[in-house]
């Protein structure tokens, strides 16, 4: 079975793809069948991924010696493209996480989407997403990765705009698509440059060529390529300054936010950097750029989350911040820490989103946390799960986030103190906004609203994810995640006691603060906000980045648009209309030639014969010259 | 005599004659539908059995080189078989409505034999026999709508112009025999006397005859009228089989018999190809009848395939083979839909296609995919085919020709999408079209293949490589 799973990893993305086709073409109208097909495909994918993971562990496959299968996809004069499956610890870890979370989210969705008119469509999209994301994970070259990269982008667009009747959802979907397109464009140019400079886009071939190339040509071209490639992850993983789409993406249903905008698609950027790490690592300046983008994004996202009021928006900014952590870890050279955090984050962040979804579901889609309150007693299971999630993300031992965040912090400290300080400050803020969310929603005055039932379909995934959020970090620490998963050289840092204690105390302090502010009401939140003045306003308005972009759009895009409109209407259209008029006129003229009279046809035929004969005689001289000279014969 | 070399032709001929005999034995009121099933079954087995012939590294001859049996010939034979199988499959119902349906099957099989002989012709005599067998069967087939005046008109027009073309071709062959003292392709090119004014004139006349079959402008005038008037399955076969057979033999003659004169002839071909692409696409725009539109579009498609011939390289050849294959697939899709609509709505104008997406969603989808493939839009196979053709010709230095091709492909989207628009908009009259299982199978096969070869061209591309390997040595 392990052998089968290892040699047939292409099945893992294929099964959800088949589910998508089946549901989309035939079973869209039958809710139960659609859900069954989707969950079944995901479950088999998950089982196969698990076995593939075991196979990788048992057969000594490592990042340096991966297991690769490839088939030629297309061969066009000089270009040779392949598709295939690259299996190493990195990709099986991603396969495991993605297939597990998507399975759980699909089960949750059965409960969450119950009674929705477009139930089948939802599951079709979810299956397509799983297929694309799993396909991205096993990509063997940049082209394959780019294809699936765009596909997950498409799914994200479709799912954000799932409630397309709502204007906000449509706008958010467009915003997400266009913003990530900017990043994808950079990525595309980077890939094209790779092809022209190196003649290949295959990960392994590039890895072999690269040292020689650097030795003879230096790193200047490589730096440009690296920056271009990194623009893709900036867009996809919501890094500053292309993060603006992620909070708006929360217009999609909660399971979508949990799956796509927390656990899987947004980490595709992290995965790409990790996959092409040999490239980024060969230029130190690139790593520094990645580290600073990550560190700043982590701080920036957390500082906005402090003042937001909508439950899913808080979580969205938190995701941005955590993704920043992962980028930071990559930048400071600790692949292991970054992927460890990716691993744990996938569980606790999807747990948090699913809990948020459950809360909103119970509260009839109410999103403002200050309109909730005292839900602790009414939905105790969600409360417990949420608490586990909050403890995990805040980094309280022995919950998952503690171990992975700790590794990032110690990796950062070993490279640069400012980055470490920024990251630690972020950890404090994370604990603050997460506990604020928890306390406001579940403690305090009880809401009068009548709560909806939360079905078992929704409860089971919460429990499983809560267990994983509790245990995955400890398990990774005890089993030595870095060694176990063998990400090449052991880049991880060992636990540093002072860092561990500090990063436990700070969150506890934050808990104490929020407890006093929001539960005990010893200090008024409004008073503090007033005192902080401009800081609070800036945070609440998300640093006015959206407004700034809107202004930029108004000035540049609209301005250029006006000029282009003029050119379009008066110049381009003029030309186009003239050309199309001419073409249609010619078309009618040619039609007129077709009189239906056979004599005419015969005449045309003989004209053709005469033309051919004339051509022949014209070329006769050349040909006879060759023959006389004895040339080609 | 190694008879196994001509076993495909023998099988088809025997089948054709057997159908006539069975028809005589059957009571006259009995349905002739089983004859169609037999045809499909036998031809399918034959087509599949041909896969085992590919490994022949040494090409086989029959009767002193009259008949040549290489991978190239096998590829085209399979192509024709596929075209006929799919055509019969989607037109079973249509043929039932005809008066002499069993003769119709036999006629198709005779035409098929002609095409298969053409693919193997290695001698001007074999070439002529194949050409005439195919053409004369098509004269009869075009006029098969006995009660339809337009069908008779189509047949007569085709017959008159076709006879002209035959006369010119024969004249060309006799000129070549006069100069080169042989009919054999391999001998003609080795005789220096062939490279005289008379020999070249002969070469041009034969080219004219083949251009007539390929419906290259200005030899195309018969095509729109015949396409419109002939029964729909016949139109489909004319567009796919007849044209592909002409291309198969044209490449053989060009690169075997007329080599090396052919190299100097390429600029002329390039001009004809450009005229075809421009004329066919522009004339197709203002058509009101879908069959007529498809006729002009097939003229343009012939132009695209000529682009690959102009490249005169293995890549170009491969491009032509690839394109010919997917062209058959796209055309079966389109003509199957036209056949069903012609049966149900008694017409093939744009109006009859209004809101087809509501009365028969499968047909509308297949039609859209087929037309997009003809226009060369990814991810359909048409995109990959055009890519191969244009890449090959650009490498050969005809950038301008590829450019004309690009522009014309863009223009062609206009009239292809016009059909799609008609199908997906407009008010439905509420009727639904029931599709028989056979038609459903034919259209699904052609659509699936079109999409699969578009997304994953490698397998078909391997097959075309194989076919091209014995050619252009």
Interface residues (C-beta under 8 A of the other chain):
Chain A: X71 X72 X73 X74 X75 X76 X77 X583 X584 X586 X587 X588 X590 X591 X594 X596 X598 X600 X601 X602 X604 X605 X606 X607 X608 X609 X611 X612 X613 X615 X616 X617 X619 X620 X622 X623 X624 X626 X627 X631 X632 X633
Chain B: X156 X157 X160 X161 X164 X165 X168 X190 X192 X195 X196 X197 X200 X201 X203 X204 X205 X207 X208 X211 X212 X218 X219 X221 X222 X224 X225 X260 X261 X263 X264 X265 X268 X279 X282 X283 X284 X285 X286 X287 X315 X384 X387 X388 X391 X392 X395 X411 X456 X457 X458 X461
